[in-house]
Amino acid sequence: MARSTTRPSSDLGQARIGSGARVHGRIAGDGDLTIEGRVEGDIFLRGELTVDASGSVEAETVEADEITVSGTLQGELRVKGAVRALSGARVRGNVQGGSFALEDGAEFSGRVELDFELPAELEDAQPARGRR
């Protein structure tokens, strides 16, 4: 009797590194990734990266569409969308992205560079110089 290996559509494009796992090396891929264990190495992801409260990442570079951290994340973060550090999170490294949210109880050490559009009224405004 043949068994179907098709997963439900809600599971497609999602991966998990369990709490007992330790990964050494580069991770790259498409889809979402949740880390509950320990990762030592760069991450390049087209999808959302979630570092669970039990998870830790130590990397030179972490690239993803979005990053949510409840655990520990150290490295240069390059994100297309949002970086969210939830209560209890520890984030160390520079952040480049569209937005950055730091909840009460989260720790952050690094520099933040955000890409955003200024409203038209601010773009057109010229600072007053030499007026008293």
PAZAPA-4460 file (N, C-alpha, C; in steps of 0.05 Angstrom, whole numbers, plus 32768, in hexadecimal, padded with zeros to 4 digits):
% residues 132
    n_x    n_y    n_z   ca_x   ca_y   ca_z    c_x    c_y    c_z   seq   type   mol
   8011   7FE8   8000   8000   8000   8000   8012   8019   8000     1      M     A
   800E   802A   7FED   801E   8043   7FEB   8013   8059   7FFD     2      A     A
   8026   8067   8009   801E   807E   801A   8025   8098   800C     3      R     A
   8014   80AB   8010   801A   80C5   8004   802F   80D4   8015     4      S     A
   8042   80E1   8007   8056   80F0   8015   8050   810E   8014     5      T     A
   8039   8115   800A   8031   8131   8008   802A   813C   8023     6      T     A
   8036   8153   8029   8031   8160   8043   801B   8174   803F     7      R     A
   800D   817B   8054   7FF8   818F   8052   8004   81A9   8049     8      P     A
   7FF5   81B9   803A   8000   81D2   802F   800A   81E5   8044     9      S     A
   8000   81E4   805D   8009   81F5   8072   8026   81EF   807B    10      S     A
   8030   81D6   8075   804B   81CE   807C   805F   81D4   8066    11      D     A
   8056   81DA   804E   8069   81DF   8038   8078   81F8   803D    12      L     A
   8092   81F7   8038   80A3   820F   803A   80AA   8215   8057    13      G     A
   80A5   8203   806A   80AC   8208   8086   80BF   81F3   8090    14      Q     A
   80D4   81FB   809E   80E7   81E8   80A9   80EC   81EF   80C7    15      A     A
   80F6   81DC   80D6   80FA   81DF   80F2   8114   81D1   80FA    16      R     A
   8124   81E0   810A   813C   81D4   8116   8135   81D0   8133    17      I     A
   8131   81B8   813C   8126   81B1   8156   8139   81B8   816D    18      G     A
   812E   81B8   8185   813D   81C1   819D   8155   81B0   81A3    19      S     A
   8156   8197   819A   816C   8185   819F   8182   8187   8189    20      G     A
   817D   8197   8174   818F   8197   815D   81A3   81AD   8160    21      A     A
   81BB   81A7   8155   81D1   81BB   8153   81DB   81BB   8137    22      R     A
   81DA   81D1   8129   81E2   81D3   810D   81FB   81E5   810B    23      V     A
   8210   81DA   80FE   8228   81E9   80F9   822A   81ED   80DB    24      H     A
   822B   8206   80D1   822D   820A   80B4   8218   821D   80AA    25      G     A
   8219   8221   8090   8208   8234   8082   81ED   8228   807D    26      R     A
   81D7   8238   8081   81BC   822F   807A   81B2   8242   8065    27      I     A
   81A7   8237   804F   819B   8247   803A   8182   8239   8030    28      A     A
   816E   8249   8029   8156   823C   801E   813F   824F   801A    29      G     A
   8129   8244   8010   8110   8252   800C   80FC   8248   8020    30      D     A
   80EC   8259   802B   80D8   8251   803E   80DF   825A   805A    31      G     A
   80CC   8255   806D   80D0   825E   8088   80E0   8249   8098    32      D     A
   80EF   8254   80AC   8100   8242   80BD   80FC   824B   80DA    33      L     A
   80F7   8237   80EB   80F6   823C   8108   810D   822D   8115    34      T     A
   811C   823C   8125   8133   8230   8133   812D   822E   8150    35      I     A
   812C   8215   815A   8128   8210   8176   8142   8206   8183    36      E     A
   8155   81FD   8173   816F   81F3   817C   8185   8208   8179    37      G     A
   819D   81FF   8172   81B4   8211   816F   81BF   8210   8153    38      R     A
   81C3   8228   8147   81CF   822B   812D   81E8   823C   812F    39      V     A
   81FE   8232   8124   8217   8241   8122   821E   8242   8105    40      E     A
   8219   8258   80F8   821E   825B   80DC   820B   826F   80CF    41      G     A
   8212   8278   80B8   8202   828C   80AA   81E7   8280   80A0    42      D     A
   81D3   8292   809E   81B8   828A   8095   81B0   829D   807F    43      I     A
   81A8   8291   8068   819E   82A0   8051   8183   8294   804A    44      F     A
   816D   82A2   804F   8152   8297   804E   8140   82A9   803F    45      L     A
   8131   829E   802C   811B   82AC   801F   8101   82A3   802D    46      R     A
   80FB   82B0   8043   80E4   82A9   8053   80E9   82B5   806F    47      G     A
   80D8   82AD   8082   80DA   82B8   809D   80EB   82A6   80AF    48      E     A
   80FD   82B2   80BE   810D   82A4   80D1   8102   82A9   80ED    49      L     A
   80FD   8294   80FC   80F4   8297   8118   8108   8289   812A    50      T     A
   8113   8297   813D   8125   828B   8151   8115   8289   816A    51      V     A
   810D   8270   8171   80FD   826A   8188   810B   8271   81A2    52      D     A
   80FC   8272   81B8   8108   8279   81D2   811F   8266   81DA    53      A     A
   811D   824D   81D1   8133   8239   81D7   8149   823A   81C2    54      S     A
   8146   8249   81AD   8158   8249   8196   816E   825E   8199    55      G     A
   8185   8258   818C   819A   826C   818A   81A8   826A   816F    56      S     A
   81B0   8281   8165   81BE   8283   814B   81D6   8295   814F    57      V     A
   81ED   828A   8146   8206   8299   8147   8210   8299   812A    58      E     A
   8211   82B1   811D   8217   82B3   8101   8226   82CD   80FA    59      A     A
   8234   82CD   80E4   823E   82E6   80D9   8228   82F5   80CD    60      E     A
   8218   82E7   80BC   8202   82F4   80AD   81E9   82E3   80AE    61      T     A
   81D2   82F1   80B2   81B8   82E4   80B1   81A7   82F5   809F    62      V     A
   819D   82E9   8089   818C   82F7   8076   8172   82E8   8074    63      E     A
   815B   82F7   8076   8141   82EB   8074   812D   8300   806C    64      A     A
   8115   82F8   8064   8100   830B   805E   80F6   8319   8077    65      D     A
   80F3   8309   808D   80EC   8314   80A7   80F9   8303   80BC    66      E     A
   80FE   830F   80D4   810A   8300   80EA   80FB   8306   8104    67      I     A
   80F4   82F1   8112   80E7   82F3   812C   80F9   82E4   8140    68      T     A
   8101   82F1   8156   8113   82E5   8169   8106   82E4   8185    69      V     A
   8106   82CD   8191   80FE   82C9   81AD   8116   82BF   81BC    70      S     A
   812A   82B3   81AF   8142   82A8   81BB   8159   82BB   81B8    71      G     A
   8170   82B0   81AE   8189   82BF   81AB   8192   82BF   818E    72      T     A
   8198   82D7   8184   81A1   82DA   8168   81B9   82ED   8168    73      L     A
   81CF   82E4   815D   81E7   82F5   815A   81F0   82F4   813E    74      Q     A
   81F4   830C   8132   81FD   830E   8116   81F3   8327   8109    75      G     A
   81FD   832B   80F1   81F4   8342   80E0   81DA   8339   80D3    76      E     A
   81C4   8348   80D9   81A9   8341   80CF   81A2   8353   80B7    77      L     A
   819C   8346   80A1   8193   8354   8089   8177   8349   8082    78      R     A
   8163   835B   8085   8148   8352   8083   8138   8364   8070    79      V     A
   8128   8358   805F   8117   8368   804D   8100   8375   805C    80      K     A
   80F5   8367   806F   80DE   8371   807E   80E5   8379   809A    81      G     A
   80D7   836C   80AD   80D9   8373   80C9   80EC   8360   80D9    82      A     A
   80F8   836C   80ED   8106   835D   8101   80F7   8362   811B    83      V     A
   80EF   834C   8129   80E1   834F   8142   80F0   8340   8158    84      R     A
   80F8   834E   816D   8104   8342   8184   80EF   8341   819A    85      A     A
   80E6   8329   81A0   80D0   8326   81B4   80DC   8326   81D0    86      L     A
   80CB   8328   81E4   80D3   8329   8200   80E4   8310   8206    87      S     A
   80FB   8314   8212   810D   82FE   8218   8123   82FA   8203    88      G     A
   8120   8306   81EC   8133   8303   81D6   814D   8311   81DC    89      A     A
   8163   8307   81D1   817D   8314   81D3   8188   8315   81B6    90      R     A
   818A   832E   81AC   8194   8332   8191   81AD   8343   8192    91      V     A
   81C3   8338   8186   81DC   8347   8185   81E6   8348   8169    92      R     A
   81E9   8360   815E   81F2   8364   8143   81E4   837B   8136    93      G     A
   81ED   8382   811E   81E1   8398   810F   81C8   838E   8100    94      N     A
   81B4   83A0   80FD   819B   8399   80F0   8197   83AC   80D8    95      V     A
   8193   83A0   80C1   818B   83AF   80A9   8170   83A4   80A0    96      Q     A
   815B   83B5   809E   8141   83AB   8097   812D   83C0   8093    97      G     A
   8114   83B7   8090   80FD   83C9   808C   80F2   83D4   80A6    98      G     A
   80F3   83C4   80BB   80E9   83CD   80D5   80F6   83BC   80EB    99      S     A
   80F6   83C7   8103   8102   83BA   811A   80F1   83BF   8133   100      F     A
   80E8   83A9   8140   80D7   83AB   8158   80E5   839D   816E   101      A     A
   80E7   83AB   8185   80F4   83A0   819C   80E0   83A1   81B3   102      L     A
   80D7   8389   81BC   80C3   8388   81D1   80D1   838D   81EC   103      E     A
   80C1   8395   8200   80CA   8397   821B   80D5   837C   8224   104      D     A
   80ED   837C   8230   80F9   8363   8239   810C   8357   8225   105      G     A
   810E   8362   820D   8121   8359   81F9   813A   8369   81FC   106      A     A
   8151   835C   81F5   816B   836A   81F6   8175   836D   81DA   107      E     A
   8181   8384   81D4   818D   8389   81BA   81A7   8399   81BD   108      F     A
   81BB   8390   81AF   81D5   839E   81AE   81DE   839E   8191   109      S     A
   81E0   83B6   8186   81E8   83B9   816A   81DE   83D3   815E   110      G     A
   81E0   83D4   8144   81D8   83EC   8135   81C0   83E5   8123   111      R     A
   81AE   83F7   811F   8196   83F3   810E   8196   8406   80F7   112      V     A
   8193   83FB   80DF   818F   840B   80C6   8175   8402   80B9   113      E     A
   8162   8414   80B7   8148   840D   80AC   8144   841B   8091   114      L     A
   8138   840D   807F   8130   8418   8065   8113   841F   8066   115      D     A
   810D   8439   8062   80F1   8442   8062   80EF   845B   8051   116      F     A
   80D6   8460   8049   80D0   8477   8039   80C5   848D   804B   117      E     A
   80D0   84A5   8048   80C6   84BC   8057   80AC   84C6   804A   118      L     A
   8099   84D0   805B   8081   84DC   804F   8089   84F3   803E   119      P     A
   8079   84F9   8029   807F   850E   8016   8083   8529   8023   120      A     A
   8074   852F   8038   8077   8549   8045   8092   854C   8053   121      E     A
   809E   8535   805B   80B9   8536   8068   80CF   8536   8052   122      L     A
   80CB   8528   803C   80DF   8528   8027   80E2   8543   801B   123      E     A
   80CC   8552   8018   80CD   856C   800B   80D6   8583   801E   124      D     A
   80D4   857D   8038   80DB   8592   804B   80F9   8598   804B   125      A     A
   8100   85B1   8049   811C   85B9   804A   8122   85C4   8066   126      Q     A
   8137   85BD   8073   813D   85C8   808D   8143   85E6   808B   127      P     A
   8138   85F4   809E   813E   8611   809F   815A   8616   80A8   128      A     A
   8169   8625   8098   8186   862A   809F   818A   8648   80A2   129      R     A
   8199   864E   80B6   81A1   866A   80BA   818B   867C   80C4   130      G     A
   8174   8672   80CB   815E   8683   80D6   8161   8684   80F4   131      R     A
   815B   869C   80FE   815B   86A0   811B   8142   86AE   8124   132      R     A
***
